[in-house]
Amino acid sequence: MAIIKITGEEALKRKGTTDWDTLDALTDEQIADAAKNDPDSDLPSDEALKNFKRGPVKKPTEK
């Protein structure tokens, strides 16, 4: 698939192919199952999640 550049105005005119009604009808469990069964997904295991560390929280700087 080739990458093409379009303007923001052109993007707003295009109609997507997403079936939002079907997507909205999915349960959290169905979404999780789909992600787990997707061969391209790189979801961390429960063991890996236990080893995640929270990064430092920094306050935004004034401009």
C-alpha positions in Angstrom: 0.0 0.0 0.0 1.4 3.4 -1.0 1.4 6.3 1.3 -0.2 9.4 -0.1 -0.2 12.9 1.2 -3.5 14.8 1.4 -4.5 18.1 3.0 -6.6 18.4 6.1 -9.4 19.7 4.0 -9.2 16.6 1.7 -9.1 14.3 4.7 -12.4 15.8 6.1 -14.1 15.2 2.8 -13.2 11.5 2.7 -15.6 9.0 4.0 -14.0 6.3 6.2 -15.0 2.6 6.0 -15.2 1.9 9.7 -18.5 0.4 10.7 -18.9 2.3 14.0 -22.2 0.6 15.0 -20.5 -2.8 14.9 -17.5 -1.4 16.7 -19.6 0.2 19.4 -21.5 -3.0 20.0 -18.3 -4.9 20.9 -17.8 -5.7 24.6 -14.6 -5.1 26.5 -14.1 -8.9 26.6 -14.5 -9.2 22.8 -11.9 -6.5 22.3 -9.5 -8.1 24.7 -9.9 -11.5 23.0 -9.4 -9.9 19.6 -6.2 -8.2 20.8 -4.9 -11.5 22.4 -5.5 -13.5 19.2 -4.0 -10.9 16.8 -0.7 -12.2 15.6 0.5 -8.6 15.1 -0.4 -7.6 18.7 2.4 -7.2 21.2 0.4 -7.2 24.4 2.6 -7.6 27.5 1.9 -10.7 29.6 0.6 -10.4 33.2 4.1 -11.2 34.4 5.6 -8.4 32.3 2.9 -5.9 33.5 4.0 -6.7 37.1 7.5 -5.5 36.2 6.4 -2.2 34.7 7.5 0.8 36.7 5.7 4.1 36.8 7.6 7.0 35.3 8.2 10.3 37.1 5.3 12.8 37.0 6.5 16.3 36.0 4.4 19.4 36.2 4.1 21.3 32.9 6.3 24.3 32.5 4.8 27.8 32.1 5.1 29.2 28.6 
